[in-house]
Amino acid sequence: MSNKRRNAARRNSVEIDEPAPPPKTSGLNGFLWSAIAIFIIGYVGFYLVARTDGFRSFVEDKLSTHLGLKLKVQKTSCDLALNLIVKGVASEGISQRGKAGLHFGEARIGWSLMNLLRPGISAVTGLKVYDSYLSFAPDGQGGWAPAVFKPVSSILEKWSGAQLMLSMPTSTEAPAVVEKPKVVEPSAKPTPDLALEALRVAVRNGRVTWWMPDGNEMAVVEGVRLDVQPIAVPDRQMMFYRFDAHSIALRRGFHAENLRFELLRTEGQDLILSFTADWGAPPKAAEPSDDRYEGLFRRSESDNFTDALKKGLQKSVKEP
C-alpha cells in the first residue's frame, strides 16, 4: 500500500521549470537604443526647424536685442554638425551714407553640448563671419555708434596704426576736436578681450567705415581678415590675434596697404609679434567723391591704383 502511495505521489508531483533570468545587458541595450532614437529625433528636428521662418524670426529678435540694432535676417539653417548658419543680416538703413550699422553675408556659430550643460560657461565656441561691413557714425556724445561695437573701433584704431578722433562734432559747422590720448597704466587685471575665453573668431572679407557728421568718410579699412585663437596654457589665459587689412585710408592723408598685425595677449601684458605695412600717401585717383560711392561694397582706392599699375605694365611689355 505504501508503494502505491509513493507511485501516486510521484505521478502527481510536477516539476515546474523556473524561467531563466534575462541577461544583464538587455536593460543597458534598451537604454542605449532609446537614447539613440531620442538623439536622432532631436537631431533631425533641429536640422529642419533651423530652416523655418519661425526660427529665423527668433534669431532675428535675439540678435537685435543683444546688439541693440534693428536687424533683418534673410535666412537661417545649420550644417551637419548642427552649427548655426545665419545669412543676409543687415541693420536698418545700412546702405545710407553716414549711417551706423552692421551687415554680413554669412555667419557660422559653433557651439558645444558639453559647455551647454556646464553652468557659467558660454555654449558658443566659435564664430566665423564672411563678407561683413561695419559702419561707425558719431553718436552726438563724443563717441561712436553702434555702442556695442565701440571696443571694436578702439581695437581697430590701435591695430591699424591710425588713431581717429575721439570726440566728434555734433554738427557739420562745429570744428572737429581731437583729444589727447590718455595714458593707461599697466594692470594685472584681465583685459576685456580675454573674456572671450575659448571663443574662436574668424572674419573674412570685412570692411569698416568711420563716417564724419557731414556724411563723408573719415576712415576706411578694407579687405579685413581677423583671427582670434585661444592658446591652452596651464594656469594662464592667452589669446593670439592676427589682423590683416588690404588697405587703410584716412581723409587727412594717412594711407597703408597690406597691413599685418599679430599680437599675443596675456592677463598681464601684450606682446606684439608682427606689425608690417606698406605706408605712403594715397594715390591721386583715390580722392573722395560722392559720385564714386556705388553701394555698400564699392571698390577700394588701392584696387583702382593696382588696376592702373597692371595696365601700365602690360602696355610696356607689348611695346618693342
C-alpha positions as CSV (number, residue, x, y, z in Angstrom):
1,M,0.0,0.0,0.0
2,S,2.8,2.3,0.8
3,N,4.4,1.6,-2.6
4,K,1.2,2.5,-4.4
5,R,1.0,5.8,-2.5
6,R,4.6,6.6,-3.3
7,N,4.0,6.0,-7.0
8,A,0.8,8.1,-7.0
9,A,2.7,10.9,-5.3
10,R,5.4,10.7,-7.9
11,R,2.9,10.9,-10.7
12,N,1.0,13.8,-9.1
13,S,4.2,15.8,-8.5
14,V,5.1,18.1,-11.4
15,E,8.4,19.8,-11.7
16,I,8.0,23.4,-12.7
17,D,11.0,24.8,-14.6
18,E,11.7,28.4,-13.5
19,P,12.3,30.8,-16.4
20,A,15.9,31.8,-16.9
21,P,16.8,35.3,-15.7
22,P,17.1,37.9,-18.5
23,P,20.7,38.7,-19.5
24,K,22.1,41.7,-17.6
25,T,22.9,43.5,-20.8
26,S,19.3,43.6,-22.1
27,G,18.4,46.7,-19.9
28,L,21.5,48.5,-21.0
29,N,20.9,47.8,-24.7
30,G,17.3,49.1,-24.3
31,F,18.6,52.3,-22.7
32,L,21.2,52.8,-25.4
33,W,18.7,52.3,-28.3
34,S,16.2,54.6,-26.6
35,A,18.9,57.3,-26.3
36,I,20.0,56.8,-29.9
37,A,16.4,57.2,-31.0
38,I,15.9,60.4,-29.0
39,F,19.1,61.8,-30.4
40,I,18.1,61.1,-34.0
41,I,14.7,62.6,-33.4
42,G,16.3,65.7,-31.8
43,Y,19.0,66.0,-34.5
44,V,16.6,65.8,-37.4
45,G,14.1,68.0,-35.6
46,F,16.6,70.8,-35.1
47,Y,18.1,70.4,-38.6
48,L,14.6,71.0,-40.0
49,V,13.4,73.7,-37.5
50,A,16.5,75.8,-38.2
51,R,15.2,76.4,-41.8
52,T,11.8,77.6,-40.8
53,D,10.6,81.3,-40.8
54,G,9.7,81.0,-37.1
55,F,13.3,80.1,-36.2
56,R,14.6,82.9,-38.4
57,S,12.4,85.4,-36.6
58,F,13.6,84.0,-33.3
59,V,17.3,84.5,-34.3
60,E,16.4,87.9,-35.7
61,D,14.9,89.0,-32.4
62,K,17.8,87.6,-30.3
63,L,20.4,89.4,-32.4
64,S,18.6,92.7,-32.4
65,T,18.2,92.6,-28.6
66,H,21.8,91.5,-28.0
67,L,23.4,94.1,-30.4
68,G,20.9,96.9,-29.8
69,L,20.2,97.3,-33.5
70,K,17.1,96.7,-35.6
71,L,18.3,93.8,-37.8
72,K,16.8,91.8,-40.6
73,V,17.8,88.2,-41.2
74,Q,17.3,86.7,-44.6
75,K,17.8,83.0,-43.9
76,T,18.9,80.6,-41.1
77,S,20.0,77.0,-41.3
78,C,22.5,74.6,-39.8
79,D,25.2,72.2,-41.1
80,L,25.6,68.5,-40.3
81,A,27.4,69.4,-37.1
82,L,24.3,71.5,-36.1
83,N,26.4,74.7,-36.2
84,L,24.0,77.6,-36.8
85,I,24.3,79.4,-40.1
86,V,22.8,82.9,-40.4
87,K,22.7,84.6,-43.8
88,G,21.9,88.1,-45.0
89,V,21.9,90.1,-41.8
90,A,21.6,93.8,-42.2
91,S,20.7,96.7,-39.9
92,E,18.1,99.3,-40.8
93,G,19.4,101.9,-43.2
94,I,22.9,100.4,-43.5
95,S,23.1,101.3,-47.2
96,Q,22.8,105.0,-46.5
97,R,25.8,107.3,-46.3
98,G,26.7,108.3,-42.7
99,K,24.5,105.6,-41.2
100,A,25.9,103.4,-38.4
101,G,25.1,99.8,-38.6
102,L,26.1,96.3,-39.5
103,H,25.8,93.9,-42.4
104,F,27.3,90.5,-43.1
105,G,26.6,87.9,-45.8
106,E,27.1,84.8,-43.7
107,A,27.9,83.9,-40.1
108,R,28.6,80.4,-38.7
109,I,28.2,80.0,-35.0
110,G,29.7,76.9,-33.4
111,W,28.6,75.5,-30.1
112,S,29.4,72.7,-27.7
113,L,26.9,70.5,-25.9
114,M,29.3,69.9,-23.0
115,N,29.5,73.7,-22.5
116,L,25.7,74.0,-22.6
117,L,25.5,71.5,-19.7
118,R,28.1,73.4,-17.6
119,P,26.7,76.4,-15.7
120,G,28.5,79.7,-16.1
121,I,30.2,78.8,-19.5
122,S,29.0,80.0,-22.8
123,A,27.8,77.3,-25.2
124,V,29.2,79.3,-28.2
125,T,32.7,78.1,-29.1
126,G,33.4,79.7,-32.4
127,L,32.2,82.5,-34.8
128,K,33.0,82.8,-38.5
129,V,31.8,85.9,-40.4
130,Y,32.1,86.3,-44.1
131,D,31.6,89.5,-46.3
132,S,31.0,91.8,-43.3
133,Y,30.5,95.6,-43.3
134,L,30.7,97.6,-40.0
135,S,29.8,101.3,-40.1
136,F,30.6,103.8,-37.4
137,A,29.0,107.2,-37.1
138,P,29.2,109.9,-34.4
139,D,26.7,109.3,-31.6
140,G,26.5,113.0,-30.7
141,Q,28.2,112.5,-27.3
142,G,31.8,112.3,-28.4
143,G,31.8,108.6,-29.2
144,W,30.9,106.2,-31.9
145,A,27.7,104.3,-32.7
146,P,26.8,101.5,-32.6
147,A,27.6,101.5,-28.9
148,V,28.1,97.7,-28.7
149,F,31.0,97.9,-31.2
150,K,32.9,100.7,-29.5
151,P,35.6,98.3,-28.3
152,V,36.0,97.0,-31.9
153,S,36.5,100.6,-33.1
154,S,39.2,101.2,-30.4
155,I,41.0,98.0,-31.2
156,L,41.0,98.6,-35.0
157,E,42.4,102.1,-34.4
158,K,45.3,100.8,-32.4
159,W,46.0,97.8,-34.6
160,S,45.8,99.7,-37.9
161,G,48.2,102.3,-36.6
162,A,45.8,105.2,-37.2
163,Q,44.2,106.9,-34.2
164,L,40.9,108.5,-35.1
165,M,39.3,111.5,-33.4
166,L,38.0,110.5,-30.0
167,S,35.4,113.4,-29.9
168,M,33.2,114.2,-32.8
169,P,31.3,117.4,-33.5
170,T,27.6,117.1,-33.3
171,S,27.0,119.3,-36.4
172,T,28.8,120.0,-39.6
173,E,29.6,123.6,-38.7
174,A,31.3,122.8,-35.4
175,P,35.1,122.2,-35.6
176,A,36.5,118.8,-35.0
177,V,38.0,118.3,-31.6
178,V,41.0,116.0,-31.1
179,E,41.5,114.8,-27.6
180,K,44.9,113.9,-26.3
181,P,45.1,110.1,-25.8
182,K,45.1,109.2,-22.1
183,V,48.0,107.2,-20.7
184,V,46.7,103.9,-19.4
185,E,48.8,102.4,-16.6
186,P,49.5,98.7,-17.0
187,S,47.3,96.5,-14.9
188,A,47.4,92.8,-14.0
189,K,43.7,92.5,-14.3
190,P,42.4,90.6,-17.3
191,T,41.6,92.8,-20.3
192,P,38.0,92.7,-21.7
193,D,39.2,90.8,-24.7
194,L,40.2,87.9,-22.6
195,A,36.6,87.5,-21.6
196,L,36.3,85.6,-24.9
197,E,38.0,82.7,-23.2
198,A,37.7,79.7,-25.5
199,L,35.8,81.6,-28.3
200,R,37.5,81.3,-31.7
201,V,36.7,84.2,-34.1
202,A,37.4,84.4,-37.8
203,V,36.4,87.3,-40.0
204,R,36.9,87.2,-43.8
205,N,36.5,89.9,-46.4
206,G,35.5,92.6,-43.9
207,R,35.1,96.4,-44.4
208,V,34.9,99.0,-41.7
209,T,34.0,102.7,-42.3
210,W,34.0,105.7,-39.9
211,W,31.7,108.5,-41.0
212,M,32.0,112.2,-40.4
213,P,28.9,114.2,-39.4
214,D,28.7,115.6,-42.9
215,G,28.3,112.2,-44.4
216,N,31.8,111.9,-45.8
217,E,34.2,109.1,-44.9
218,M,36.7,109.8,-42.2
219,A,38.4,106.4,-42.5
220,V,38.0,103.2,-44.4
221,V,39.6,99.8,-43.7
222,E,39.1,97.2,-46.5
223,G,40.0,93.6,-47.0
224,V,39.8,92.9,-43.3
225,R,40.9,89.4,-42.1
226,L,40.8,88.8,-38.3
227,D,41.7,85.6,-36.4
228,V,41.3,85.2,-32.7
229,Q,42.7,81.9,-31.3
230,P,42.8,80.9,-27.6
231,I,46.0,79.2,-26.5
232,A,45.8,76.4,-23.9
233,V,48.4,77.1,-21.3
234,P,48.3,75.8,-17.7
235,D,47.2,78.5,-15.1
236,R,47.2,81.3,-17.7
237,Q,44.8,82.8,-20.2
238,M,46.5,83.6,-23.6
239,M,44.9,84.8,-26.8
240,F,46.5,85.1,-30.2
241,Y,45.3,87.8,-32.6
242,R,46.0,88.3,-36.2
243,F,44.7,91.3,-38.1
244,D,45.2,91.8,-41.8
245,A,43.9,94.7,-44.0
246,H,44.2,95.1,-47.7
247,S,44.1,98.9,-47.5
248,I,43.6,101.7,-44.9
249,A,42.8,105.2,-45.9
250,L,42.1,108.3,-43.7
251,R,40.7,111.6,-45.0
252,R,43.6,113.5,-43.6
253,G,46.1,111.7,-45.9
254,F,47.1,108.6,-43.9
255,H,47.3,105.5,-46.2
256,A,48.6,102.0,-45.8
257,E,48.3,98.7,-47.7
258,N,49.0,95.1,-47.0
259,L,48.9,95.6,-43.2
260,R,49.6,92.7,-40.9
261,F,49.4,92.8,-37.1
262,E,50.0,89.9,-34.8
263,L,49.5,90.1,-31.1
264,L,49.9,87.6,-28.2
265,R,47.8,88.8,-25.2
266,T,48.0,87.5,-21.6
267,E,46.4,88.7,-18.4
268,G,49.4,91.0,-17.6
269,Q,50.8,92.2,-20.9
270,D,50.5,92.3,-24.7
271,L,53.3,91.1,-26.9
272,I,53.4,92.4,-30.5
273,L,54.7,89.6,-32.7
274,S,54.5,91.4,-36.1
275,F,53.4,94.8,-37.4
276,T,54.2,95.5,-41.0
277,A,52.6,97.5,-43.8
278,D,53.3,99.5,-47.0
279,W,53.0,103.1,-45.8
280,G,52.5,106.0,-48.1
281,A,50.3,108.8,-49.4
282,P,47.1,107.7,-51.2
283,P,47.0,107.8,-55.0
284,K,45.5,110.9,-56.6
285,A,42.7,108.8,-58.1
286,A,41.5,108.0,-54.6
287,E,40.3,111.5,-53.7
288,P,36.9,111.1,-52.0
289,S,33.9,112.0,-54.2
290,D,30.2,111.4,-53.6
291,D,29.6,110.1,-57.2
292,R,32.1,107.4,-56.6
293,Y,30.0,105.7,-54.0
294,E,28.3,102.8,-55.6
295,G,26.6,100.9,-52.8
296,L,27.8,99.0,-49.8
297,F,30.9,97.3,-51.1
298,R,32.4,99.6,-53.6
299,R,36.0,99.1,-54.9
300,S,38.7,100.5,-52.8
301,E,41.1,103.2,-53.8
302,S,44.0,100.8,-53.7
303,D,42.2,98.4,-56.2
304,N,41.9,101.3,-58.7
305,F,45.6,102.1,-58.3
306,T,46.6,98.5,-58.7
307,D,44.5,98.1,-61.9
308,A,46.1,101.2,-63.4
309,L,49.6,99.9,-62.5
310,K,48.8,96.5,-64.1
311,K,47.6,98.2,-67.3
312,G,50.8,100.2,-67.5
313,L,52.9,97.2,-67.0
314,Q,51.0,95.3,-69.7
315,K,51.4,98.2,-72.1
316,S,55.2,98.4,-71.5
317,V,55.6,94.7,-72.2
318,K,53.7,94.8,-75.5
319,E,55.8,97.8,-76.8
320,P,59.1,96.9,-78.5
